[in-house]
Amino acid sequence: MIEKGTFVRIRKTLLDPKDRSTNLPKDTQQVPFKLWVKGTLLDDAEMFDYVNIQTVTGRIVNGKLKESNPKYKHGYGDFVPEILTIRKIIKEDTKGNQS
């Protein structure tokens, strides 16, 4: 059981494939258009129940409960060693001629 007030992530289907624009690529037209939203659970629920949440902006949104206490999974990618060389060049160029 996930308790009321828990921070969660829900999924909601906005458009079924039959309702999608015909101007889209064929492979895109064949899948539903979905929305993922995070917010606070308004009532106790079980995973995958349809629930209402309140977002940090105060909107009430309903959808299928997919995750409790969702993690932030974004990053800035892998380390790129060339950036250190570029940094050194920029620092030297911005110092100007010191002689």
ABEGO torsion letter per residue (X at the ends): XBBBGBBBBBBBBABBAAABBAABBAAAAABBBBBBBBBBBABBBBBGBBBBBBBAAGBBBBEBBABBGBBBABBAEBBBAAAAAAAAAAAAAAAEBAX
